[in-house]
Amino acid sequence: FADVLSVKQFPRNLFLEVLPPEFGIVCTHPMFGPESGKHGWDGLPFVYDKVRIAKNSAQAQKCAQFLSIFEEEGCRMVEMSCEEHDRHAAGSQFITHTIGRILSNLNLESTPINTKGYETLLQLKENTISDSFDLYYGLFMYNVNATDQIENLDRAFETVKQKLFGRLHDILRKQIVERVPTPGRPTREAAAEGSGAPFFLPPSGKMRDLSSFAVPLPPPLRPGANKEEEEEEGAVTPPVEAAGLP
């Protein structure tokens, strides 16, 4: 008995449970589909695990004949356990489908100034949404490693956001605390007549609260005090007040 499913541990366990013990079992996964394999299979990986194949038997001969179909077409044959396959697939195939689904929900469209990288993203989106959502859900539901990858993706996105907004600190310090105008932008006096928002920020209606990303500034020292004395007295550093932010 052979399967070509995209996840391996769950079906393997099911086959071992329901198939009679005299049945041979080989779990396989061609790591390509109609789109990626339309120009041939040469060099494309084909993963297999001989779960229950009796050596020196008719089972072994039939298994070899089955695998030879893909080998003769030029596939790169990779023998790998079902557990290892699912670990790798969660970090590659499942993440690829997840990013593609995210891109599709952004409603990305081609532009007159597409970069090569953007073209790649558009192609990724098209490749993934051409598959059914049921297939994508199966990659999530039946791979025990998929949930970890979703959580890793979420943490990675939060890290990137923190790095982006964290860099606003120096600009916020100049614009809000020191009131240093940005070259090419209105002066402080002119800005004061407007909304009061920092010069570099979009209109307040389009702004999210960025105060949680601001790095706190130290308070000014009291006359005659030094930094060590302030710290010993338990002085609390106030957060940056992002004036004009909703």
C-alpha positions as CSV (number, residue, x, y, z in Angstrom):
1,F,0.0,0.0,0.0
2,A,1.4,3.4,-1.0
3,D,0.1,6.9,-0.4
4,V,1.2,10.3,-1.8
5,L,-0.4,12.6,0.9
6,S,1.2,15.9,1.9
7,V,1.5,14.9,5.6
8,K,2.9,11.7,6.7
9,Q,2.7,10.9,10.5
10,F,-1.1,10.9,10.8
11,P,-1.8,8.7,7.7
12,R,1.1,6.3,8.6
13,N,-0.4,5.7,12.1
14,L,-3.8,5.2,10.5
15,F,-2.5,2.7,8.0
16,L,-0.8,0.7,10.7
17,E,-4.0,0.6,12.7
18,V,-6.5,-0.3,10.0
19,L,-4.5,-2.3,7.4
20,P,-3.9,-6.0,7.9
21,P,-0.4,-6.9,9.1
22,E,0.4,-8.7,5.8
23,F,0.0,-5.4,3.9
24,G,3.2,-3.6,3.0
25,I,3.1,0.1,3.6
26,V,5.3,2.8,1.9
27,C,4.5,6.5,2.7
28,T,5.5,8.9,0.0
29,H,5.2,12.6,-0.9
30,P,6.2,14.0,-4.2
31,M,7.4,17.5,-3.3
32,F,5.8,19.1,-6.3
33,G,2.4,19.6,-7.9
34,P,0.9,20.3,-11.3
35,E,2.3,23.8,-11.5
36,S,5.9,23.2,-10.3
37,G,6.1,19.9,-12.1
38,K,4.6,20.9,-15.4
39,H,7.9,21.1,-17.2
40,G,9.1,17.8,-15.9
41,W,10.2,16.2,-12.7
42,D,13.9,16.2,-13.2
43,G,15.6,17.1,-9.9
44,L,12.4,17.5,-7.9
45,P,12.4,15.8,-4.5
46,F,10.4,12.6,-3.9
47,V,10.2,11.6,-0.2
48,Y,9.5,8.1,0.9
49,D,9.5,6.0,4.0
50,K,9.3,2.2,3.9
51,V,7.1,1.9,6.9
52,R,6.3,-1.8,6.7
53,I,8.1,-3.6,3.8
54,A,9.3,-7.2,4.3
55,K,12.8,-7.6,3.0
56,N,13.6,-10.1,0.2
57,S,9.9,-10.5,-0.5
58,A,7.3,-9.7,-3.2
59,Q,6.5,-6.6,-1.2
60,A,10.0,-5.3,-1.5
61,Q,9.9,-6.0,-5.3
62,K,6.6,-4.2,-5.7
63,C,7.9,-1.3,-3.6
64,A,11.0,-1.0,-5.7
65,Q,9.0,-1.0,-8.9
66,F,6.7,1.7,-7.6
67,L,9.6,4.0,-6.6
68,S,11.4,3.4,-9.9
69,I,8.6,5.2,-11.7
70,F,9.6,8.5,-10.1
71,E,13.3,7.8,-10.1
72,E,13.2,7.1,-13.9
73,E,11.5,10.5,-14.4
74,G,14.4,12.2,-12.8
75,C,13.1,12.8,-9.3
76,R,15.6,13.2,-6.5
77,M,14.8,10.3,-4.2
78,V,14.9,11.1,-0.5
79,E,14.4,8.4,2.0
80,M,13.2,10.0,5.3
81,S,11.1,9.1,8.3
82,C,7.5,10.4,8.5
83,E,8.4,12.4,11.6
84,E,11.3,14.1,9.9
85,H,9.2,14.8,6.8
86,D,6.5,16.6,8.8
87,R,9.1,18.7,10.7
88,H,10.6,19.9,7.5
89,A,7.3,20.3,5.7
90,A,5.9,22.5,8.5
91,G,8.8,24.9,8.1
92,S,8.7,24.9,4.3
93,Q,5.5,23.8,2.6
94,F,3.1,25.0,5.3
95,I,4.9,28.3,5.8
96,T,4.9,28.8,2.0
97,H,1.1,28.2,1.8
98,T,0.5,30.5,4.8
99,I,2.5,33.4,3.4
100,G,0.7,33.0,0.1
101,R,-2.7,33.0,1.8
102,I,-1.7,36.2,3.8
103,L,-0.6,37.9,0.5
104,S,-4.0,37.0,-1.1
105,N,-5.8,38.7,1.7
106,L,-3.8,41.8,1.1
107,N,-5.3,42.0,-2.4
108,L,-1.9,42.6,-4.0
109,E,-2.0,43.6,-7.7
110,S,0.5,44.0,-10.4
111,T,1.8,47.6,-10.9
112,P,3.7,49.4,-13.7
113,I,6.8,49.4,-11.5
114,N,7.0,45.8,-10.3
115,T,10.3,44.7,-8.9
116,K,11.6,41.2,-9.3
117,G,10.9,40.5,-5.7
118,Y,7.3,41.7,-6.0
119,E,6.8,39.6,-9.0
120,T,7.9,36.6,-6.9
121,L,5.4,37.5,-4.2
122,L,2.6,37.8,-6.8
123,Q,3.6,34.4,-8.3
124,L,3.6,32.9,-4.8
125,K,0.2,34.2,-4.1
126,E,-1.2,32.8,-7.4
127,N,0.5,29.4,-6.8
128,T,-1.0,29.0,-3.3
129,I,-4.5,30.2,-3.9
130,S,-4.8,27.9,-6.9
131,D,-4.9,25.1,-4.3
132,S,-8.1,24.6,-2.4
133,F,-8.4,25.8,1.2
134,D,-9.2,22.3,2.2
135,L,-5.7,21.3,1.2
136,Y,-4.2,24.1,3.2
137,Y,-6.3,23.3,6.2
138,G,-5.2,19.7,5.9
139,L,-1.6,20.8,6.1
140,F,-2.5,22.6,9.3
141,M,-4.8,20.1,10.9
142,Y,-2.8,16.9,10.4
143,N,0.7,18.1,10.9
144,V,1.5,18.4,14.6
145,N,4.3,20.9,13.9
146,A,2.0,23.4,12.1
147,T,0.8,25.2,15.2
148,D,4.4,25.9,16.3
149,Q,5.1,27.5,12.9
150,I,2.0,29.7,13.1
151,E,3.2,30.9,16.5
152,N,6.8,31.4,15.2
153,L,5.4,33.5,12.4
154,D,3.4,35.7,14.7
155,R,6.4,36.3,17.0
156,A,8.6,37.1,14.0
157,F,6.1,39.7,12.7
158,E,5.9,41.3,16.2
159,T,9.7,41.4,16.3
160,V,9.9,43.2,13.0
161,K,7.2,45.7,14.1
162,Q,9.1,46.4,17.3
163,K,12.3,47.1,15.4
164,L,10.5,49.4,13.0
165,F,8.7,51.5,15.6
166,G,11.6,51.3,18.0
167,R,13.6,53.4,15.6
168,L,11.1,56.2,15.9
169,H,12.5,57.0,19.3
170,D,15.2,59.4,18.2
171,I,12.9,61.2,15.8
172,L,10.2,61.5,18.4
173,R,12.8,62.8,20.9
174,K,13.8,65.6,18.5
175,Q,10.3,66.3,17.2
176,I,8.4,66.2,20.5
177,V,10.9,66.9,23.2
178,E,13.5,69.1,21.6
179,R,11.2,70.5,18.9
180,V,13.9,70.3,16.2
181,P,12.2,70.8,12.8
182,T,12.9,68.3,10.0
183,P,14.6,69.7,6.9
184,G,12.0,70.4,4.2
185,R,9.1,70.3,6.7
186,P,7.2,73.1,8.2
187,T,8.8,74.9,11.2
188,R,7.7,74.3,14.7
189,E,5.6,77.4,14.8
190,A,3.8,76.4,11.6
191,A,3.2,72.9,12.8
192,A,1.8,74.3,16.0
193,E,-1.0,75.9,14.0
194,G,-2.0,72.5,12.7
195,S,-2.9,69.3,14.4
196,G,0.2,69.3,16.7
197,A,1.3,65.9,15.4
198,P,5.0,65.3,14.7
199,F,6.0,66.5,11.2
200,F,7.0,63.1,9.9
201,L,3.8,61.3,10.9
202,P,0.6,60.8,8.7
203,P,-2.6,62.5,9.6
204,S,-3.9,61.5,13.0
205,G,-6.9,59.7,11.5
206,K,-4.5,57.2,9.9
207,M,-2.3,56.8,12.9
208,R,-2.3,53.9,15.3
209,D,-1.1,54.5,18.9
210,L,2.7,54.1,18.7
211,S,3.3,55.0,22.3
212,S,3.9,51.4,23.3
213,F,6.8,51.3,20.9
214,A,8.5,54.4,22.1
215,V,11.7,54.0,24.2
216,P,11.3,56.0,27.5
217,L,13.4,59.1,28.0
218,P,15.2,59.8,31.3
219,P,13.8,62.7,33.3
220,P,16.0,65.8,33.7
221,L,18.2,65.8,36.8
222,R,17.2,68.0,39.7
223,P,19.5,71.0,40.3
224,G,22.6,69.8,42.2
225,A,21.7,66.1,41.9
226,N,23.6,63.4,39.9
227,K,22.3,60.3,38.1
228,E,23.3,57.9,40.9
229,E,21.4,59.9,43.5
230,E,18.3,60.0,41.3
231,E,18.5,56.2,40.9
232,E,19.0,55.6,44.6
233,E,15.8,57.6,45.4
234,G,13.9,55.3,43.1
235,A,13.1,57.9,40.4
236,V,10.8,56.5,37.7
237,T,11.5,57.2,34.1
238,P,8.4,58.5,32.5
239,P,7.4,57.2,29.0
240,V,7.6,59.5,26.0
241,E,4.3,61.3,25.5
242,A,3.6,61.1,21.7
243,A,1.8,64.4,21.3
244,G,-0.9,64.4,18.7
245,L,-1.1,60.6,18.5
246,P,-4.7,59.2,18.8
